[in-house]
Structures are given as C-alpha cells and as structure tokens.
Amino acid sequence: MVSFINNNPFYSIMIKKNTKVFFLDGRNSEDLEGGMPLSKGEIIHIHDKGKIVDYIVAEKEINCFLDKEVVDITYKLKRK
C-alpha cells in the first residue's frame, strides 16, 4: 500500500479493520474483527438455530482513523 502521509510516497501503515453489525429489528448487534465487504441494498441470509432470516443492508458507514491505524465499518441491517 502506498500513501502520501507526511509527503513521503513510500510511507505505509497496516490498518486494522473492525466491523460492527446492527440489526434494526432489535436483534443483538455483533462486533466482528476483519470485516465483510457488503454494499447498501445487498441481501444477507442469517442462519440461526436452523432458521434463515433475510436482512438487507440499509446503511453502511466507514470511518478511518489514521492516527489509530483503524478503520471502523458499521452496517445497519433491516429485516426484509
């Protein structure tokens, strides 16, 4: 990865990615390390205790904190 931090084109850092999933129907939210690349409007099949419930990505927010070397990705899912 090449970035121009401090005007140095060869300076690079490793960014940790955190993912948080909020279910808008009251289901417990989930914190995930790493992440899953989802797009707004995408449908997700949640498998839980033998049942499948479809959710749609209603909102997606990405925040990058270079000083902490972290990217936080938040998805809000609503039941389809």
Summary of the structure (lengths in Angstrom):
residues: 80
radius of gyration: 16.1
end to end distance: 37.7
largest distance: 53.5
contacts: 168
relative contact order: 0.29
helix: 4%
strand: 56%
